Structures are given as C-alpha cells and as structure tokens.
Amino acid sequence: MSIDNLPPLKHVIDTHGLAAKKSLGQNFLLDLNLTAKIARLSGRNEDHDVLEIGPGPGGLTRGLLSEGARRVLAIEKDERCLSALAEISDAYPDRLTVISGDALDINPLDHLTSPIRVAANLPYNIGTELLVRWLTPTEWPPFWDSLTLMFQREVAQRITAEPGSKAYGRLAILSQWRTDAKIVMNLPPEAFSPPPKVSSAVVHLTALPEPRFPADAAMLQHVTATAFNQRRKMLRSSLKSLSPDIEDHLHAAGIKPTERAEQISVEGFCALARSLKNT
C-alpha cells in the first residue's frame, strides 16, 4: 500500500540500485504504513521542521511529509540515495531539503527553523553517538523538542532502563536526566531489508524544560562512563581515577563507596558529578 503517489519502496530500491550496505549500518524499512506510523509517533509536525538522519530510499521521509511535516531536512551519507530522495523532493515542493554528507560532521541548525523535532531510523553504527550528542549540549533546553528514534531493541532498553537492571547504564542516566523517554513501538527483523539479526524499537524522548537534577553535562558523562566501564566493581574502586578523595565525594553525594554503578539513581550520579565538578 502506498501513502502517496510515488512508487513502492522496493521498486525505488531496485530502480536506483540501493542494496543496503552493512558498512553504513543500513537496514531499510520498506512498509510505508509503518513509516507513516513512526511519523505520527513523532507528533503533529505541521508547525515543526523535522531533522532526519540516514533517510536511505526515503521511507520515513515520505511518512513525515505525507503526515504533514512543515519541512524535512534529511542528511544522507550514501550518495546512491540522492536521486531517489530528489524524486521525493519533486513530489513535495519546497518541503524537503537533502544534504549529502556525514551527520557527525554537519551542523543541522544552519538549515532548520525552530521549533524542531528529530525523527530517524538511525544507522546502527552512529546511532548511540548521535543520541549522546543530542542529550549533552552545554546549554539546555536543546534545539529539538523531541527525538523519535529507531534503535536495536537492546539499545532502546538501555535508554529506558531502571536502576538495578542489567540494561541500566550511561545511556539511561543521560536520557532520563533531561528527557521523558519511552519505547513506543517494536519491530521484528522481517520488517526490514535486509533483516537484521536483532529486533528493533522506536524510542520517543521529550525534552524537559530543565534537567531533573543540576549537573554539568560533560562531568556527568565522564562519571557515568567511568563507573559503568567497570560496573562489577565497587564505586570506590571503579571511580578512583577521578579523584584521590573519591570516597569523600561519594559520601558527599549520599552514596555508599561499596555500592556498584547499577545501584545508583540518576539523582545520585548528578550529586556525585556536582561534588567532583566543585573540586
């Protein structure tokens, strides 16, 4: 079934020779009904610009545009996809801008008008790095109102995990510190071409007006990365490289030095980051 007057995605892929490249982390979602549903999960976008990373043959791009997004900025590294995306641009005049390049190297704010949302089936090989960048700008609120992102299901569970669980770690803390994060959709491998070896999930993150607890973003990221790099160790051991007085900082944050990283709440890590930042 089609959501517009453009060809089915399988036809687009065949016509433009767009076999997915593993080196680019590509797995294309071909069901346009699913891409339209993901677009709707991102919110009503008639008054928003939407940033999309890795549009590939344009399934989600078409979903966003057909569902009424004011404008879509699509950043695509694979030059093979540009001709297919140009056809979408022609079908939705003045509403789609395509930039060829690496999303890690491009500042999208040069091409977007607020308010802005992000919606993307992120390439597996850069998805986590992009998310961390979006969650840890020096100033908050960020440029985006919400993120609607597809990940491997394991990554989605890490974003929404609670303290004490095996999935709980740096991603959960950074996400839940500044956003409301929830899994809004699950997709099986067979929904994609080629089918990945794992299931996928869509996570919706809504930016909070203020972080839940005060902390310096860079310090919080450093503390959590260090703590969970040796998550089986007690914090007094895993964090000793951060300060010769680490036990004093842990006590100041209300944390027992014998506890392990997965036992500490977002509030606890923020308190520890504040203590270390003030030394």
N, C-alpha and C positions, 0 to 999 in steps of 0.2 A: 504494500500500500504506500502511496506517496502522500506527502504533506504539502507539495507544491507542484508546479508544472515541469520541474526538472526531472531527469532520468533517475531510476533507482540507483542506489549507491554501487551495487555490484556492476552495473553497466558502466558507471563512471570509472570504477577501478580498472575494468577491462579495457575501456576506451583509451585511458591515459597511461596504462601500464604501471599501475600503482600497487604492485605486490608489496606487502608490508615488509619493512626492513627491521630485523632484530637489532641491528646496531643502533637504530634510532628509537628503540623501545616502542615500536608501533604495533598496535592491535586495534583494528578498525571495527567500530560498532556499526553494523550495516542496517539495522532495523530503524527506519525513520520514525516509527511510532515511539520507540524507546528514546531516541534522541530528543524528540519533542517533549516527552515526559520529563526528561532531565532538565530541559529548558524551562519547563513550568516550575520545577522544583527550585530553580534559582530565583523565582519571584516574578512579579509583573514588571516587565522591563521597558514599558513604553516611554518612561521618563528617565531611563538609565542607558549609559554606554556600558557595553559588556566586553571585557577582555577575555579572549580565548587563546590558549596556548596549544600548539600542535593540532590544528584542525584536520590535518590529513585530507581525505577526499571531501570533507565538509559536512558530515552528517549532523553533528551538533550545531555547526554554523547555520545550517538550514533550519534546524529546530528553533534556534534562538530568533532568527529572522522571521520565520513563519508565525512564531508566537508573539511577535510584535516588538522585539527589542528596538530601541531608538536607533542604535548604531552598534556594530560589532567591529572590534579590532582583533584580527586574527594574526598571530605570529607563527610562521611556519618555516622550519629549517630545511625541509625536504623540497628542493626546487621542482621535483617531479609533480608536486601537488598544485603548483601555482596556476597552471592552465585550468584545472578543474575548479579552483577557487575563483578564477576570473569569470567563469560561466555563472557562478552564484552571484558574484558582484553585478553582472549584467542583468540578472533577474531581479535584483533588489537594488535599484539605482540609488546611489548616494548613502547607502546604509551599511556597506561593508568595506573596510579598509584592510588590505592584506600587506603585511611586512615580511619580507624574506630575511631570515636570519635566526640566530640563536637567542632564545628568550632569556638566557642568563646574561646576555650582553646588551640587551635593548631596554631603554627606559620607556615604558609604555605611556607615561604621563605626557610625553611630547605629542601624543596623538589622541588623547582622551579628554572628554569634558565631564566634570562631576555632575551628578552622582554616578558612581561606577560600581559595577559588580564584576566578579570573576567567575566564569563557568568554563570548565575544561575537562576533557578526558586526557589527563596529563600523561606524557610519555613516561614509562616506568623508570627510565634512567635519570630523570631530573625532577621527578615529582616531589620527593621529600625536600630537596634543596630549595625549590621554589616556595614550598609551603613555609619553611622556616624563615626565608627572607620576608615573606608577606606578614608573618607573625611577629617579627622582631625589628621593625623600623625604630629609629631613635625617637620619633615623635608619634604619639597616639592621640586621637583616632588615626587610622591609616587612610590611604587614598581610596580604599574599597569599603563598601557597606557589608558585603558578604562574599564568601567563597563557596562555590558549588563544584566539587572536585571528585573525579573518579580515581580511585587507587586500587591496588591489590587489596583484597579484603583484610589481609593481615595488617597492612598499614592503616587502614580505616579503623580497625580495632585498637591499634596503638594510639590513635588520635583521641579516641573516646574512652579509653580505659580508666578504671578507678584504682586508687591506691590499694596495694595488696595483691593485685592481679599480675600474672606473668607478662601481660602486654603493657603494663604501666611503665612509662619511662619519660624521656625528654620530650617526645612529641606530645604526649598527653599533657604535660605540665605547660609547655609553651602554648598549646592550643587552648586549654581550659583557663589559663591565666587571663587571657584577653578576649576570649570569644565564648559563645554558646555553641558547642559542637555536637552534632548528632548524625548517625547513619540514617539516610533517608531512602536508600534503595540498594538492593543486592542484585548482582547479575552473575549468571553462570558462565563458565568458559565458552560454551557453544554460542553465546550471543555475539562473539567476536570472530573476526577473520584476520589472521589465523587464530584458533582458540588458544589462549594461554594455558599454562599448566595449573593456574590457580583461579579461584573465584575473584570477582571484583565487587566494589561497593562504592556508592556515591555518598560523600560526606558534605553536609551543609554547615558552614561556620559563619555565625553572625557576629560582627564586631561589637564589642561592648563599648559604651561611651568612655569608660575609664577601665583600666585593668582592675581585676578583683582585689589585688593587693599591690602596694607600691614596691617596685624593684627596678633596678637597672637591667634593661633587656640583654645587653652583652654579658653582664655578670651572671644573670640567671642562666643564660645559655651555657656559659662556661662551667658553672657549678653543676648543672644537671648533666652535662656531657661527661664531666669528670666522675661524678657519682655513679652514673649508670654504666660507665665503661668497665667498672669492676663491681657490678651490682651484688655479687655474692658476699662481698667483704663488708665489714662494719664501716660506718662512715668515718670514724676516726682514722681508719687505715686508707680507705679509698680517696679521702679528701686531704690527706696530709701534705700533698704537694701544693695545695692552695695557700697554706699558712702554717708557720711553726706553732701557732696558737690555735689550731683548728678546733680543739676540744672546747676552748673558751668561746669560740664563735658558735659552736653547736649549742652549748648551754645557753648562750645569749638569745638564740633563736628558739629556745624551748625544745630542743631535740636531744635525745639521749645519744651520746657518742657510740653506743653499742648497736644502735639501730642500723638497718640497711636501707638503701635508697628507695626501694619499692614500698617501704612503710611510711614514707614522708609525704604529707599532703602538699598541694600547691602552695598553701599559705606558709607551711614550714620552709619550703625551699625559697620562697620570696623573703622570708625573715632572715634566712641564712645569707642570701645574696646581699641584703641590705647591710648586715653586720660586716661582711667581708669588704663591701664597697667602701665602708666608712673607715677602714684602716689605712 
